[in-house]
Amino acid sequence: MARPTKTLTPTQIAEVETLAAVLTTGQIADYFGIGRTTFFSLMERNPEIAERYKRGKAKAIGAIAQGLIAKARDGDTTLMIFFLKTQAGWRETATIEHNVPVETATVVGDGMRKLTDMLDRIDARKRQMLIDVTDAKTADRGQTSSTSRQTPIEP
């Protein structure tokens, strides 16, 4: 058996306009004791409910906007900027210059040289360890290594 169709009374329909000014659709649905999807279904089935909801939202937005415009006209710079960004398409852009002083470039170049040297030493140690492991395996088998022994590189 299907659920009974929910409806709003004429008084409730009139309330939607007032409520829409301050509540979300979910909160309005809670106020009437229905689910949000049911409220959306009511708006689809009854264009007057949807119209009242839209009108209530528009009135609230208009009232707030009038207050913001009045404050902006009174010289509130923050509101002036906000208004221009939201209504006139203004954007803030930051220009970042990438100038590196010569002294910094020298330090960076010196650091890069040191890093390269360190990586080269690590690579040499790794190669030496591989030779040592190979020599040890060869010695365990009783064979002689064809690789000559190298002295370890100091860090």
Secondary structure, DSSP 4 states (H G I P E B T S, - for coil): -PPPPP---HHHHHHHHHHHTT--HHHHHHHHTS-HHHHHHHHHH-HHHHHHHHHHHHHHHHHHHHHHHHHHHTT-HHHHHHHHHHHS-------------HHHHHHHHHHHHHHHHHHHHHHHHHHHHHHHHHHHHHHHHT---SSPP-PPPP-
